[in-house]
Amino acid sequence: MKFSVFQISRRGGREKNEDRMGYCYTRQACLFVLADGMGGHPQGELAAQIAVQTVSAMFQRQARPALPSVPDFLSAALLAAHQQILRHGNQQGLLDSPRTTLVIAVVQEGRACWIHCGDSRLYLVRQGEVLVRTRDHSYVELRNAAIPGLERVNRNVLFTCLGSPTRPLFDISPTIALEQGDRLMLCSDGLWSALDDATIARQLTRLSVAHAVPELVEDALRRAGTSSDNVTAVAMEWETPNAVESTQGISTEEFDDDMFASTIQFEPLDGLADDLDDEAIERSIAEINEAIRRSAKKL
């Protein structure tokens, strides 16, 4: 694999930054993940950190060097992150559990697939146009739906997230073959709420990701002013094999099958290290697999 990547997070006008993001990769697979801890609930930054670290730990364990099934990994990783957040809330005796959005993308064998819950977005940009972007799990995205009473609801409110008492809703994309120069960007709502899709696509295409991403973040902060939310993004530019022009980014050609690289740090925040021990993650995976097995029996 060959790709260029850049990530950045800014606090904006908030008291603290509740966004978390990062990427990791093996010789054959690359993971990008971003979470936005939700205000109005306790420890949003911790929920985001738990989500990012859980997904990264599962990727490191299963991508050896490729994932057996990318869609299966994505759904299991998201649900495991949800379970870890709930477990942390229960262990800490919180009356209201921490909550977060989550978007995860995996690139493997030159193809991209992603999953999301909430309103953190993924953009796939090709030749200056938004080829695909995720649809937020918010009432504003349902504005054309015939749902009685929706007109009385704050349409920016999310109707699903990780850490809530109910099982999170999520969407998994079809697998898309990447082409030379494709840009894949994950971002929090602090970025896309200030910039329209056309601006995002134009900026990502005009410059390398190392220059485009920080400019997009600064532009979003400037437009939102003192009320700006946290603004976070991680973006990749894909390079096809034997491409004439090289991005001079990351190449995994010399990687061994057991090599793993990551920008995601496992931070011991308020008991987080205990929540993310090997046994806890394995329990989450086992619980998810058992729930899937029971559901299959009912069909």
Secondary structure, DSSP 8 states (H G I E B T S, - for coil): -EEEEEEEEE-TTSSS--EEEEEEE-SSEEEEEEEEB-TTSTTHHHHHHHHHHHHHHHHHHH-SSS-S-HHHHHHHHHHHHHHHHHHHHHHTT-SS---B-EEEEEEETTEEEEEEESS-EEEEEETTEEEEE---SBGGGGTTS--TTGGGS-TTSBS--BTSSS----EE---EE--TT-EEEEE-HHHHTTS-HHHHHHHHHHS-HHHHHHHHHHHHHHHHGGG---EEEEEEEEE-TT-SS----EE-TT--TT--EE-------TTHHHHTSHHHHHHHHHHHHHHHHHHHHH-
